Amino acid sequence: MTRMPLRRIAAVIVIAFWIVMTTFLILRHYGGKTAQGPAASGVISEGIFGERWFGVYQKETRIGYSFWKFERGDRGYLASETLKLRLLVMNTQKEMEVVTKASLGPDLGLDSFTLSFMADVAIRVSGTVRGNSLDIVIESAGGRTERSIQLKERPVLNLSMVPSVMKGGMTPGSRYDLHMLDPSSMSVEPVSLVVEGREQVSSMGKMLDTVRLSGSLKGGDFSVWLTDQGEIVKQESPLGFTLIRETRDNALRTEGPAADMAEASSVPFHRVLPEGLSSLKVKISGIDPTGLDLDGGRQTLRGDVLEIRREDLKGVSTRKAGKISPDYTADSVFIQAKDSRIIARAGEIVGTEKNPLKAAERINAWVYRNIKKTSLLSVPLSPAVLRTGRGDCNEHAVLFASLARAAGIPARTALGLVHDRGRFYYHAWDEIFINDWIAVDPTLGQFPADAGHIRLIAGDIDRQTRVVTLIGKIRLEGIEPRP
């Protein structure tokens, strides 16, 4: 069977990550807790109150706007943001809107929040801090999921960063440590901010004297420029996205979409490879492999040479088993293996089959045949995918992993690059553990997956955010492909 061009079903990881980086009032609207403790409400600059408009740019093209508001509430503060974007994804124009509202205590600590994501699939996430836990509710496609996150400390939004930095004199070289809620993984992540120095920035027709702060979230670097009064005038996020303070009229004049997200993030290759490769050897450069899953299982990394060999499934069930983490059989925010509908569907698919390899093959074939292949601007939640029956490779991978785990087969998602017509596209697939890890691709119907799959990250789907730091940097040179 001739497969659908991968560019039409590639993972839209760049969009999901950037939404996390820019829509949750965590990085941009100030943030966090310093080593000396949260800022007192009495030192909050008046410059952060009121309404602000920002134009959102992809390279030089204005693709949307961000409108945010910060005000006093009954017992603390209220922060809100509306982000609207027009994007080109796999030759299809898409519009999305994200509305975030947060209630903060007098010390700027997070009390509660709601985040509504409206695009191909509507998603609403709400959370409330209760003692040492953050209770999360996720609603999507008619389903509801509840999770509770145990906290080592009360999470904060980054609105306390500006008063903390201003109180410290914004001295170049000063460092501020934050603990922020990351809605992509429903976890609290450490972030450090550094005061870099003073710079002139153009905003609203004026050259403004600002202080630049830099930081990194999961390896994704960002910069923020603010005035001495605490007003944000510019932010640069990964992948060429920039926010610039503008008037309301200018911010609303959207020009986008700009470049196609999937094409712009793909990796050029100097040859067209045949389908069904059993072996592939490439030189990989431009990135630091530390923290990636390039080496292991079917992949071998020696220096800058990476070799991938498609697994031989003969006798795999009789091989000596290795050890794996219990995480790969557990329930998670995205891979919901304990959902009653997932369990029931897995039972229907597997039936009386006791051989785990054959059972996994049945699940792979079912997902390939029954989930419509289409690009989605969404967050993949397996029960929602089962209900809607459509999605790109993210949805296929999450659903397969959930069904496999529900059937008692350890599984995890993999994210990397897959060859298609002379380029490598970012793509998500799965790995199952049957005495060893085996790559399978329910989106392309491959069992096992061919050697044209270059794994960068393995685990749960939230680890995709690590890959954003590699986009535009990876270089591949073919050495030895074998059909």
N, C-alpha and C positions, 0 to 999 in steps of 0.2 A: 504494500500500500504506500502510495506517495504521501509523505507527510505534509502537513500545512506549514508554510513558511514560518520559521521560528520568530521572525520579527513581529508577527501578528499576535504571538502568545507569550512573549518574553516577560520576565519579571519586571514590574515597575518599581524597583526598589528605591530608585533615586527620589521618586515623588513621596513615597511613604516616609522615608527618612527625613526629607526636608520639611514635611508637615510637622513631624515631631520637633524638629529644630526650631520652628518658627511660629507655631500656633498655640502653644500651651502656656504662654506668658512666663516661661521658665528661664529662657536665656535672654530674651530681648528686653523684657520689661523689668529688668534690673536684678536681682536676685540673690538670695541665699543667706548663709550664715557664715560669719567670719570665725576665725579661731578664737576670738574674744567673746563670741556669743552674738545673738541677734541684735540688730539695731533697735534702739528705743524709739517708740513712735514719736517722741517729742523732737527728734532731729530729722524727721522726714522733710526734704526740701519741697517747697511749694511748687517747684518746677515740674514735679512728676504728676500733679493733680490735673484733671481736665481731660480734654479729648485731643487725639492726635491722628493724623492721616499720613500714610506712607504709600508711595508707589512701589510696586514689586517688579523687579526687573530680572529677566533671564538674559544674561549678557547685556546687550544694549536695548532690548525690546521690553516695553512695559507690558507685563502679562496679567496684572491685577493690582489689587490694593489691599491694605491692611488698615483697619480702623480700631483704635483701642481707647479705653476709658479707664481712669483710676479716680476713685472718689471715696469719701468717708461713709461708713455704714453705721448701723446702730451700735455695734460693739467693736468695730475694727475698720476694715477697709473692703471695698468691692472693686474687683478688676475684671474687665471684659475685653474681648477682642473678636472682631469679625474679619476673616480672611477670605477673599474671593479671587480665584485664579482661572485663567483660560489657558489650557495646555494642549499640546499636540502629542498624542500617544499612539504610536504604531499607525500613523497616517489618519488618525481619527481625532477630531477636535473634541475636547472634553472640558466641561466647566465644573468646578467644585467650590463649595463654600464650607468653611469651618467656623463655628461660633463657640467661643469658650467663655465661661463665666466662673469666677472664683470668689469665695468669701474668705477673707483673711482676718486673723485675730489682731489685737492691738500690737503684738510683737511682729506682725507680718507673717506669722506661721500659718500654714494652710489649714482651714477648717473644713471646707467642702468645695466641690467643683462640678461642673457639667461641661461636656464637650460633645457637640453635635457635628457630625461629618456627613455632608450631603453631596453625593456624586452618583456613581453608578449604583451603589448600594448605600442606603442611609444607615448610619451607626450612631448610637448615643451612648456615651460613657459618663457615669456619674460616680463620685466618690465622697466619702465622709470619714473624717478622722475621729476615731473613738479610742481614747487612751493610747495604747501602743499598737493599734491596728488601723489600717486604712481599708475600709469596706468599699469594694468596687462592684458596680452593676453595669453590664454590657448588654445593650439591646440592639438586635439586628435581624432583619428579615423575619420578623414575627417571633423571634426567640429571645430568651433572656438567660444571661449567665451571671452568676454571683461569685465573687472571689474576695478573700480577705488577706491582706498583706501585713505581715508582722514587721513593725518598725523598730529600729534601734533608737531612733530619735524622731521627733515630729518633723515631717517634711515641710519645706518652705518653698514659696515661689521666690523668684529672684528680685522682687521689688525691694528687698532690703539691701541690695548691693549698692545702689547709689548713695543712700545715706551713710552706709558703712565706709565706702570709698571716700566720700566727701569729708566725713568726719576725720579720716586718716590723712587728709590733705592731698589725696590723689598723687602721692609721691611715686615717680617712676621706679619700677622694680618691686613695688608692693604686691603682695600675693593674698588672695582671698579664697578660702576653701568653702565650697557649697555642697549641699546634699539635695539633689533635685529629683522630683518624680518624673520618670520617663514613661509616658503612656504607651510607647511601642512595646515595652516588655512588662509593664505594670510593676516596675521596680524602682528603688531609689538609687540613683547613680551619683558617684562623687564627681565633682567638676571643680577645677581650679581656674581662677581668673588672675591675670597679671596686668598691672598698669604699665603700658608700654611708653607713654609720653604724650606730648602735645603735638597736634597736627591741625592744619587748616583744611576745612571741609566745606564744599559748596552745597547749600541747601536753601530752597525757596528764594533763589536769586541773590543770596548773600554768601560771602565767605565768613565762616564761623570758626572761632578758636575753640578747639575741642580736645578732649583727652581720649586716647584710644586704649581700649581694653581688649585683651585677647584671651581665648580659652579654647578648650577642646572637650567635646562630648563623644565618648566611644570612638576616639580617633578622628572625629570630624572637627576641623579647626574653624573657628569663627572669630569675628572682630566686631566690636561695638564702639561707636564714637558718641560721646556725650559732652554737653556743655557744662560749665561750672555751676549752672543752676539745676543740673540733673536731667536735662532734656536729651533724649535720644535723637540723633539727627541722621544716623546711618548704621546699617548692619550688613556685613558680608557673611554669607553662609556658604557651605560647600557647594560645588558644582556650578559656580558662577551666578548664584542667586544673590541679589542685593536689594535691600530695602532702603529707601531714601525719604526723609521727611519732606512732604509736599503739602500744597493747599488741597482742600477737598476736591475742587474742580479738576486739578491736574491729576490727582490720584485716581479719580474715577474714569479718566480717559484711557481705557485699556486699548493697547495696540495688538496684543498677542492673538494667537499663540506664536511662539518663536520656533526654534528648532525642535524636531521630533525627539522626544526624550529617549526612546529606545535606540534610535539610530545614533544619536549624539553620544550615547554611553557605550556603544559597541566597540569592539577591538578589531582593527583591520588585520587581515592575514594575507600572505603573499601567494597563496594557492587555494584552489577549491578542492576540498577533500571529498572522497566518496562516502556514501552513507554506510553504516554498519561496520565501522572500524573495529578491529580486534586489538590493535595496538597503535599508539601514537607517542612520538617523542618530540618535544618542543623545547626551545630555549625561552625562558621567561625572565624578563628584566623590568626595571623601572619601579619595583616595589620591594619593600622589606618583608620577607616571609614570616617574620616573628609574629606569633599569635594567629597565624592562618593554619588551615588543615591541608596543606599541599602534600605533605608526606604521610603515608600510612595506607594500609590496605592495598588497593589496586594501583595506588599512585606512589611513585618513588622519586624523590627529589635529591639530586646529587649536584651540589653547586648551583648552577643556573639551568641545569638540564632536568626537565620533568618528563617522566615516562608513565604512561597510563596503559594498563592492560585490562581488557574486558575479562570479567571473571568466568572461569570454567565451572559450570554448575554440576558437572558429573561427580557424584560421590560427596557432595557438599554436606549432606545430612549425616555422614559418618565421620566427618573430620573432628578432631579434638577441639572442643569449644574454648574460646577465650573468655575473658571477663568483660562485663559491660556495666555501665552505671544504671541503677534502678530508674533514673530519670527517663530512660527510653521505653519504659513500660507504663509510665505515670501519666496522669492527666495534667494538662497545662491550659493557660488562657486560650491559646490558639488551637492546640491539638487536644481536643476534648474527648478523650477515649472513654470516659465514664458517662457520657451523655446517653440517655436511654435510647434515643433514636439511632445513634451511632452503633451502639451495642446490637440493637435489633437488626440493623442493615448488615453489619458484619456477619451475624449468624446466618442471615439469608444467603449471603454471597458464598461463604465458606461451606455451609451445609455440614455434611458428615465427613468432610476431608480432614484427616488427621495429620498428614504430612505438611509441616509448616511451609516448605518451599512451594508446594503445589497450592496451598491455601493463599500464600502471598501472591502467587501468579494469578489466581482467580480475582483477587482484590484489584491488582494492577489492571487487568483486562476490563473489569467492571467500571472502574473510574475512567479509563480511556474511552469506553463506549458510551457511558451515560452522562458525563459532564461536558456540556457544550463548551467548545474552545472559543473564548472571546476575551479581549483585553478589558480588564476592569480596573477602575480607580477606586480601590477599596482596601479594607483591612481583612485578611483571610481568617475567618472563624469557621471551624469545620461543621458545626451544626447548620450554620447559615448556608454554606456551600451545598450541603446535602439537600436543604430545602429548595434553594433556587436552581440547582443543577447546572450552573454555569460558572465560568471563571477562566483566568489565565493560569500559568504554571504554578503560581503561589497557591491558588485555591485547590488545584489538583494535588499538589504535594501535601498540603495540610490535611485534606480529606483522606488521602491514602494512609498517611501516618496514623491518623485517628482510627481508621478501620482496622489497620494492622495491629495496633496496640490492643484494641478491643477484642481482637481474635487471639491475643496472647503472643503476638509476634513483635519483638522489640523493633522499633523503627525510629528514624529521625529524618529531618529534612536536610538536604544539601543545597548549597547555593554556589554557583560558579559560572563558568562560561561553556556554551555549547556552540559548535560550528554550524553555520548555515550559509551556503553560497558565498564563500570567500571572506566571511567575517565571523567573529565570535560574539554572541549575544549573552547578556546576563540572563540566567535561567535558574529555576528551582526544580529539584527532583527529590528522590528519596533514597535512603539506604535502610535495608533490613538486616537484622543480625540472626543468622542461622549458622552458628559455630564460627562465623566470621562475617564482616560487613560486606554486603552485596548491593551495588548500585542498581536502582530500577527507576524507570521514568514513566509514570502513568499519563503524563501529558502527551508524550510521543508514542506510547504503547510499546516501550522497549523493556524486555525482561530477559537478561540483565541489560542495563544501559550500555551503549557502545562507548568506545574509547574516545569519542569526540567530546565527552563531558569532562571538563577540567574543574575539579572540586576546589573551592577556595575556603568554604566554611561549612561545618557540619554541626547540627544540634537542633534547637527549636527555631522557629521562623524569625524570632526577634533578633537573632544574631546577624540578620541581614544588614543591620545598621553598620556593622564593622566594614562591610564591603564598600560602602560609599566612599571611603578614603582612598580606594584603589582606582576608582573610575577616572579615566583619562590618563592614567599613569602606566598601566600594564602594557608591555610590549611582548609579542609572541612571534617566534620564528620557527617554522616547521623543519624538522630534521628527518623523521622516519615514520610516515604513516603506513599502516598495513591494513588492507581490506579483510 
